[in-house]
Amino acid sequence: MSTLARIVVLLLVLVTLVIASGLAVVGYAYPALVQPLTLALTGAGVLVALVVGVIAAGRQ
């Protein structure tokens, strides 16, 4: 894996963690909308999907 690909994966991970944390804060501030744990797990699922997509694209 090239250095550029590693940097892109790192940036995707960091951005997804920021998004997941933001979703958890929103869920905590407005508990009537959704449970914070469900929101955080959804963000983690998005992170896994992004990383798997980058890895799959890099192997072609």
N, C-alpha and C positions, 0 to 999 in steps of 0.2 A: 504494500500500500504506500503510495507516494506521500510526501509531506503535505502537499496541498490537500489531498483527500483526508488526511488525518485532521488538518485544521478545520476543514469543512464539517467533519463529523463532530469535532469538539464544539464548534459554534452551534451546530444543530442541537446538541445535548444541552448546552447552556441556555439557549433561547427557549427550548422546551421546558427546562426546569423553571425558568422565570415565568413562563405561561402557566405551568402547573401550580406554582406558588401563588400567582395572582388569582387563579381560579379558587384555590383553597381559601384565600383571604376573602374573596367575594362570598363564597359559601359560608364562611364563618360570620361575616357581617350581616348576611341576609339568610338566616337558617330556613326561612319559609320557602326559599327557592329550591335548594338541594342540600343534601348533607355534605359537609366538607370532605369527608373521607372518600365519598363517591367521586367528587370532583377531582380530587388529587389522584385517584386511581385512573380516572379517564385521561388526565394529563400524562401519567406514566405510560399508559397504553399508546398515546400519540408518540411519545418519545421512542418506545420500542418499534413502532411502525416506521418512523423516520430512519432510525438506525438500520433496521433490516432492509429498507429500500435502498439506502446508500450502499450497504454491503453487497446487495444483489446487483446493483448497477455497476459496481466496481469490478465484479467478477466476470462481466461479459466482455 
